[in-house]
């Protein structure tokens, strides 16, 4: 089990980024969340298999069709930060 936190910058709010991220994460069997931050970024917490987190990380660089991702920062996270399932906030 692995965990990672991502901060996604660009045009990522108001384009269904969180909902699409949740869909991707669920397909990959990940737990965590995607939430908007006050500074315009989206924070994504992902917990699960390392290869699934890597696949989500790759997807975050593109995001959904209306998004324009400029940057994805990755930080360490703890597995116990995620509840059950994958939520959006």
Number of C-alpha atoms within 10 A of each C-alpha: 9 16 22 20 21 22 19 25 20 14 16 21 19 11 15 14 25 24 16 16 23 22 13 19 28 15 11 16 16 25 22 25 24 24 19 19 13 7 7 14 20 23 22 26 28 31 27 19 15 15 12 19 23 13 13 21 20 12 14 22 17 15 22 18 10 14 19 17 17 12 15 18 12 15 10 11 16 13 17 9 13 19 12 9 14 22 20 15 11
